């Protein structure tokens, strides 16, 4: 089968991926450190919130292989892949299992970022939205954020890393390299994603809006209550 190097991952998707990875690592570290590091934990949480909202928007209007409609598998396609009957096109972008991993990560990180906004450890950390909800809600959000949600996120991260190692070492797919430079070997005629200046300016505008929204929420912690 003839293959050629094809642009699969546009620059905004690649930047999102690595910024999210760095932010999540820093979030785990600051959470374990506690104390004054919790202020950075709060800021990083808002950065992750902005990144997640951006990815949702980019999944609607971004590059072809970054769109949810492109990589989200149908039940039939997923079953075929699990049976070992995947096609060459299944290796373009996210394969069916990788797509489920993306959705799982987005949902769990979204739950972590969202619950963090309503969490309060009664020591050094209080989310900016705690004063808008009941004490029971704060308690539930805090428990999820510090216990179930944290362990679920760590499990997903471990699973993701294991999958990357498996596909890199066993399947000989250069997944990390593709997420660095954006190109991936694909069957001849595979549609390349658009990654020009127009798409990058659109992404920059969306990122600015998401950052502004996250900053507004962050500022609510210091705003006077009415």
Phi, psi and omega in degrees: 000130179286132177233159178213157178286121186236139177288111180257312184255119177286163183301316179302321179294319180294316179297318177303312183302310185284326175294321178294316179300313180296319181294318181294318177301314180295324177297316179297316181296312182293327178294322180287328180288319180067197177060225181295339179294343181292335176295319175291327176300318179296315180296317179295325177298321177290327175296318177296320177301315178297319179296319181294317178296319177301316183295325177296314178295318180292333175290348178260324187235002185279198180301156188307310184280353178266352183280140180301321182294338181276315188259347178289119186280149170284160178304321181295317180294320179296316181296319179298318180294317180296332178279001181080020182249027180294153180261172179299327181292339179293343180272353178283125180066225178277128171286171184305320178289322177297324178296319177295324178296319178299312180297318179298317180294318179297318182291315182291317177295323177297319178294322179293313180295318180294315180293330178297330179294337183247011185269155178207118181268004179062015179234290186227001186226134175212123180294156185289346184251009183297327184285353181263357183229172182285165178297325178297320179294318177299317180296317179296315181297320181294317179298315179297314185296320186271339186242273187302312183296320180297313182290326177295319178296314180298323178294319179294321178297315179298318178297319179297315180295320178297320179295319178299315179297317181299310183289333179283314186275314185274311183273353178059038177255126185275072186291317182294316180299319180297325180281350176270310183255349173092345184261150183212139175298130183214155178304144179306136181092357178297137181293128177272144178284150175282131184217044182264188184296324180298313180296322182289324176292321176299315179298319179297318178296316178296319180297321179296319178296318180294319178296319179296319178296317179294323178294321178299317178294320179299321181291341181296336179296330182261352182285146179293141178280148180243000000 
